[in-house]
Amino acid sequence: MLDDARQELFTRLWTDAQPAVLGYIHAFVRDPVTARDLVQETALTLLRRFPEYDPSRPFLPWALGVAKWELASHRRDAARAVVVFDAELLDDLTAMWSEVAQGAGDRAVALQTCLDRLARRARTVLDLRYGEHLTSTEIAERLGSNAGAVRVLLQRIRDELRDCIERRLSTPEARS
């Protein structure tokens, strides 16, 4: 049984890793119900084996390794199904998925930082466009502008965000 602190740590780490694990499993299992079952089996295995986890190492690669074994077990259990991947491919895809998931997390953090640094008007325009799903014309009406100016502003904001994210991801100092 885990003490409260370890239970809380597991919950936090699993909550962060679960979307990546689900995506990884979905890459191999087309049936969404089976994929969710495998994610749950992975979570149970991770919880049972959590005392073995070394907190000084990243959780996601460990979780993906457990998911890989759950997939292999599922593959053995479903021997009547056609196997479209071999163990080496599974290893390669596990390593690649870990990198992709980590990169997506880094990009999300960079995006949030860049969004936080936008001017108030730019943030308002983004909220109207992507939060409320308004068209350029509708945004222009709300802001007392014209649709062309809103489209130009949106493109400039997107360019600014892209450049900001690329800068943040390209230098270690900018990420901290």
C-alpha positions as a printed Julia matrix, in Angstrom:
176×3 Matrix{Float64}:
   0.0     0.0     0.0
   1.29    3.47   -0.87
   1.47    6.21    1.73
  -0.48    9.41    1.05
   2.5    11.3    -0.41
   3.37    8.46   -2.82
  -0.31    8.06   -3.75
  -0.53   11.77   -4.52
   2.69   11.61   -6.55
   1.37    8.66   -8.54
  -1.94   10.41   -9.19
  -0.21   13.56  -10.43
   2.26   11.68  -12.64
  -0.41    9.38  -14.09
  -2.76   12.29  -14.78
  -0.01   13.99  -16.8
   1.02   10.78  -18.62
  -2.4     9.25  -19.32
  -3.16   11.18  -22.57
   0.2    10.15  -24.05
  -0.3     6.53  -22.98
  -3.81    6.5   -24.46
  -2.51    7.94  -27.73
   0.31    5.4   -27.8
  -2.07    2.49  -27.24
  -4.52    3.88  -29.82
  -1.69    3.8   -32.36
  -1.73   -0.01  -32.08
  -5.32   -0.83  -31.11
  -8.12    0.42  -33.32
 -11.0    -0.54  -31.04
 -11.54    2.35  -28.58
 -13.05    0.08  -25.9
 -10.06   -2.26  -26.04
  -7.7     0.72  -25.99
  -9.39    2.13  -22.87
  -9.23   -1.31  -21.23
  -5.51   -1.51  -21.97
  -4.99    1.99  -20.54
  -6.78    0.88  -17.35
  -4.66   -2.28  -17.17
  -1.57   -0.13  -17.63
  -2.7     2.19  -14.82
  -3.29   -0.75  -12.48
   0.1    -2.26  -13.29
   1.79    1.11  -12.78
   0.05    1.54   -9.43
   1.02   -1.98   -8.29
   4.62   -1.44   -9.42
   4.89    2.19   -8.29
   7.08    1.28   -5.28
   9.69    0.19   -7.88
   9.54    3.56   -9.69
  12.62    5.78   -9.33
  11.34    9.39   -8.98
  14.67   10.74  -10.23
  13.8     9.37  -13.69
  11.03   10.57  -16.03
   7.69    8.88  -15.44
   6.39    8.91  -19.03
   9.01    6.56  -20.53
   8.43    4.15  -17.63
   4.66    4.32  -18.16
   5.08    3.75  -21.9
   7.3     0.75  -21.18
   4.55   -0.76  -19.03
   2.0     0.05  -21.76
   4.26   -1.72  -24.25
   4.16   -4.87  -22.12
   0.38   -4.59  -21.76
   0.14   -4.34  -25.55
   2.4    -7.36  -25.98
   0.27   -9.31  -23.51
  -2.87   -8.27  -25.37
  -1.26   -9.35  -28.64
  -0.44  -12.77  -27.2
  -3.97  -13.12  -25.83
  -5.46  -12.2   -29.2
  -3.31  -14.67  -31.14
  -6.13  -15.23  -33.63
  -5.81  -11.6   -34.75
  -3.32  -10.69  -37.45
  -0.18   -9.14  -36.0
   0.87   -6.09  -38.03
   3.92   -5.14  -35.97
   6.84   -7.0   -34.5
   8.65   -6.54  -31.18
  11.44   -4.42  -32.68
   8.95   -2.06  -34.31
   7.06   -1.85  -31.02
  10.31   -0.91  -29.23
  11.11    1.74  -31.84
   7.62    3.23  -31.74
   7.65    3.26  -27.93
  10.87    5.28  -27.94
   9.56    7.63  -30.63
   6.22    8.13  -28.87
   8.01    9.03  -25.64
   9.96   11.74  -27.47
   6.86   13.02  -29.27
   4.83   13.18  -26.06
   7.64   15.0   -24.22
   8.01   17.44  -27.12
   4.27   18.1   -27.13
   4.45   18.9   -23.42
   7.35   21.3   -24.0
   5.43   22.99  -26.84
   2.33   23.35  -24.66
   4.35   25.01  -21.89
   6.02   27.31  -24.43
   2.65   28.18  -25.97
   1.16   29.05  -22.58
   4.16   31.25  -21.73
   3.9    33.01  -25.09
   0.13   33.48  -24.7
   0.69   35.0   -21.26
   3.03   37.57  -22.82
   0.59   38.74  -25.51
  -0.91   42.2   -25.38
  -4.44   42.36  -23.96
  -6.05   43.17  -27.34
  -4.28   40.24  -29.02
  -5.42   37.89  -26.26
  -8.98   39.2   -26.59
  -8.98   38.58  -30.35
  -7.65   35.04  -29.84
 -10.28   34.34  -27.17
 -13.03   35.53  -29.49
 -11.72   33.52  -32.44
 -10.75   30.25  -30.74
 -12.64   30.41  -27.46
 -15.98   31.65  -28.76
 -15.43   30.4   -32.34
 -16.39   33.74  -33.89
 -15.62   34.61  -37.5
 -13.44   37.57  -38.44
 -16.58   39.52  -39.33
 -18.18   38.8   -35.95
 -14.99   39.78  -34.12
 -14.79   42.99  -36.13
 -18.36   43.87  -35.17
 -17.61   43.29  -31.49
 -14.42   45.35  -31.59
 -15.66   48.11  -33.89
 -13.18   47.21  -36.61
 -13.38   45.62  -40.06
 -13.0    41.94  -40.96
  -9.88   42.5   -43.06
  -8.07   44.18  -40.18
  -9.07   41.33  -37.85
  -7.73   38.72  -40.3
  -4.44   40.59  -40.59
  -4.23   40.92  -36.8
  -4.94   37.2   -36.33
  -2.19   36.29  -38.8
   0.27   38.59  -37.03
  -0.65   37.07  -33.66
  -0.18   33.53  -35.03
   3.19   34.52  -36.5
   4.23   36.11  -33.2
   3.19   32.99  -31.25
   4.99   30.68  -33.68
   8.19   32.74  -33.45
   7.94   32.94  -29.66
   7.44   29.18  -29.32
  10.34   28.43  -31.65
  12.6    30.78  -29.67
  11.58   29.2   -26.36
  12.15   25.68  -27.64
  15.47   26.46  -29.31
  17.31   27.74  -26.24
  17.5    26.02  -22.84
  17.64   29.36  -21.0
  14.39   30.52  -22.61
  12.56   27.39  -21.42
  13.15   28.07  -17.75
